[in-house]
Structure formats: structure tokens, C-alpha cells
Amino acid sequence: MDPCLKTYEKDFKRRYELLQKQLFQLEETEGGFDRFTRSYKTFGVQRQPDDSLFFTEWAPAAEALFLTGDFNEWNKFSHPYTKKEFGKWELVLPPKHDGTPAVDHKTKLKVVVHTKKGDRLYRISPWAKYVTREEKAVVYDWVHWDPPQPYTPIHPRPKKPTSLRIYEAHVGIASSEANVASYANFTINVLPRIKELGYNCIQLMAIMEHAYYASFGYQVTSYFAASSRFGTPEELKQLIDAAHSMGIVVLLDVVHSHASKNTEDGLNCFDGSDSCFFHSPPRGEHSLWGSRLFNYGSWEVLRFLLSNLRWWMEEYCFDGFRFDGVTSMLYHHHGIGSGFSGDYSEYFGLQVDEDSLVYLMLANHILHTLYPDCITVAEDVSGMPALCRGVEEGGLGFDYRLAMAIPDKWIQILKELKDEDWDIGDIIHTLTNRRYGEKCIAYAESHDQALVGDKSLAFWLMDKEMYTNMSSQIPMTAIIDRGMQLHKMIRLLTHGLGGEGYLNFIGNEFGHPEWLDFPREGNNQSYHYARRQFNLLDTDQLRYYQLYAFDRDMNRAEEEYGWLAAPPAFVSAKHEEDKVIVFDRGHVVFIFNFHPSKSFQDYRVAVEAPGKYPFRCSCRCCYAIAEKY
């Protein structure tokens, strides 16, 4: 498919051989990857059939481990772990006299780590399933979660969609109220909107527990714990089950590229050393993110991360993952200071971290073997060849990659160019410049553009007039008129031409009028901008509803015609003077007129086959979709 890669044939073979070596070792030492990735059933705390509790931790640098908590009135020495091989520690707690488990549901625990230097550390188990923080407290607490009646899913997983239309969402901001919204709120109030809009996939952000809310979930502290600030684990399970009942698949935004530096409620220095789950500094620290970097060459780190993926698939019934920070994982330089010109030499050689690359291959191989309908998406800005090809071809095995250049291009155009100076050829190049045979998720904007310090498309287009001139009861101003048309056109053009999947960030479908800013010291801990104002849609007297209706109809049209699942588009016209774009995809003809002042009559366009074509138009000829009879 790509003769230019022939030069790097040895690199592909070596990567594949390293993967095969890992699979062989898993078979020899662990009984296969199926058993290995179920380690969440042996590590942490496990209730046995006789209601005794079995505790296992990996702390290779520790001198001694003890368990303390509410169950023993916080005695620091009464319950020691026993040291085992390979840095593992075990403890068995027999049931109480009445036959119930020694640790009650929703009571607190701590691991007490004694280091070789003589220090005593209080830690949360890396395998903790639930952690909470008391009001005004700084550190999270490990809370034993063993409900008497755990939630049991009712609905089966939907089949993998052929056309992926993703609604990227954050549970905590999914309300117009200035507070932290809940799983229950999302289930009751947001899921029906997503269904009505025509999205068939939800990408949930910030689910893995993170102590710092303003990190947007990207500084994870507890990898097996669903964030308690939104509710209980059972309520998250109910949310996913409800989505499945609507035919919507749910992806988890998984952060295996780095971890929070927190020690008391994170993985950092768990056993008192500066390594354990991570490389020792400086390799084990990310200079820009201020976080720790995993040692993907460690057997126990592989156990932890691969079991983590399996846990979210099995326990919560997620349908796949969006892997965050893949570029940082793939290269020793983590993408810092690298422009990635596209020269193939940038993707091979000593700058590539083959430990993490093989981990990603292994993760994708295991997920797609165990769950054939599993969806994996890579956030990679580098353009690594074969990222979205099967591991049997020497690829990394992802289903999709994010087309990250597209939103950057739209923001650049809106910031720097007048309408009459738009370079139609440059726009088409950005939307179609992707590797053949590797699927992309196209998007005009995501959470990155909504964050404070940037602006959403709607805000770049209409700015302060969104506060005063969005009422349909007053005449439309020129700025609102232009902004609404371009908002629709940009999204449809991206949807039709930019990839094999489409993504929208929560609220942007209706042109949410404000940026996103989480409570922090810099804004006096305000929740005012940490919300999505769905109340703006409760009346059709505001023009926000018109944008919402367009987004809905756009997705429904794709559901009908299936252009995302069709081969790449054939662009038949990109006229710089007329600012006209015409392309065919999936037996559909798209016609766009981006000229700021000219309309055209009897405009000749090429089509694949002669015949009559029905014409769809949205206000002021901003778009047309036609299907041949």
C-alpha cells in the first residue's frame, strides 16, 4: 500500500517480533493474556467465597506493608502483609464472628508502607475501586466498595457502528447549573439529547479518578476507580446500560500515557521509591505536563495497565477506548519540540520508544481478540504510519486516529484570514490529507478549543454578539448571520470530507456561547464556566436551537446515506475565485459556496452519473446534499 515504507521493513518486523515475544512470555508464565488481564480479580482486595478478604499489592522497594482502617480502629501494625516473590505482598483477613467480611462496605482503608530508609507512608491501593474526598479535605480516601446488591446490566452491547458519530462529553459539566453534575443527571437529561441528535457513540472524559478537577481528568490518581465526584460506580454502570438501550456505544477516555505526581492518593512513590510503576527521573517525568511516565517494559506495569483496560470493559461494559497522549508514548522526546514534517525517518529509529509502542500493539491485540466489536481511537499528532493498521501487518492496531490538524486549521483561518482570503485548496488539502487505509475521526472542534485561553468556533465567529443578538424575535445582524452560516458549513464540510468518523464536543453542536473553565484559584473556585447551558435550547425563540437542529439533521442525513463509511470523497471542484467546493461521497453530491458576497445560478458541477438529483438546502444556500435517483 505504501512502497515508501519498504526502507523500514526491518523496523516493522522487529516490532512484530517483540509483540510475539510478549505473547509467548504471557503464555509461558501467566497462562495466557486472558488470565493475565484479569489480575484485577487477584490484586487489591478480593472477597472470597467464605467471606474472607484477600489483599495483594506490588511494592518491590518496600521493607514492610500493613493494612489499617476503620475495621481495626486505624491500628498501624496489627495487620501486616506477608512478603512474596517478585515484590508482591499478601494479607488474608478472616470473616468476623458473624460470618460477614472483616471490612464493611463503604469503610475506609489505607496501606501503610515502611520503606528501607525507615519512613512510614500512608498509601491508597493502586487497585482501589472507589475513592472519595471529604469536603474541604485535600487528599482522597480509599473506600472499600462491596455493595450488597451491585448493578447488573440489562441491555447487551450494541454492534460496532459502521459510521462512527461521536459525542465527546464530560459528566461534571453536563448541566446548566453551576455545580458538579452527576451520572444520574447525564443518564436522565443528556442521553436523550444525544440520541435525538443522531450520535451513536459517546466518548466519556474524566471518568478515571483524578484529584484535581481542573485537570479535565488527565492527571489520573486512581486507575480502577470511577470518579466519585459524579456519583457511585453503580450509577455509572446504569448510565452505560441506558446508553446501550438507545443503541449508543460508550468509549472511555483512557490515560495510560502518564499519571499524576500525587503520592498520598496517587501511584507516585507508592513503595517509597522514585520508580515502582514509572521510570526513575529524568526519564520517568514529563517536563511539560508535570506528571510521571510509566515503565512499559516492566512486567507488573503491563499487568496493571492491561488489567485496567479489561476492568473497564468487564466491570462497566465500556465499548472501547480513546487513548490519550499517544504521541507522548511513542517517542522518547514525547513530541516536545518536534514539528513532525512527515519525513518517515521521524517515525523509526532510536527516538521511538519501542516498549510503549509494543504495549499499544499488545493492548489493541488483546482488546480486539477478546472483544471483536471493541473500538480504539488514538490521539496522535505525529502521523505515525500504520498506527491504524492491524498488528498482524506490523501496525499498532488502532481502529481510528484523531484528525488533529483539522480543528487547528479552522481556528487559524478564523483568526488570521478575511472571508475573501480563504484558501480553498488549502482547506481541501487539510481535510483530505490522511493515510490511505487508516481511518480518521474528523472534527471541527473538541474540548481543546473550548478550554479557557481559546475560543470555540461559535465564539470566534460571533463573539460578544452571542450574548445580545441570538434572539429570533429581533432582526438578524450581519455578524450573527455570517456566524451561523459558517458554523453550519464548517461542520458539514468536516463531517463529509474529513474522515471516516466524526466528533463533536458537548454543547458545541448548538454553538455554546462561552468557554470552559474549571474551578481553580485563578477564578476564585467558580463553577460559572464549568457547565453547558442546555437551557438555551428550551425555547425556539433563541437561534441556538437552529444550530442544534442543523447538527441533528446533519447526523440523521449521514445515518441515511452513510458517507462516513464510504470510500474517500472525490473532489470535483475547488474554485478559488468562486470559493466553491464540490465533491462526491457515498452517492451523495456536496456543494458549498464559501463566497462572502456572491451567489450563483445555473452553476455547472460534475457528477459521477447523469440523472435527476433531489436538492436539499439549509437557509441561504449554505449546503446541499443530493442522492441520485
Summary of the structure (lengths in Angstrom):
residues: 629
radius of gyration: 26.0
end to end distance: 34.5
largest distance: 88.3
contacts: 2046
relative contact order: 0.09
helix: 34%
strand: 20%
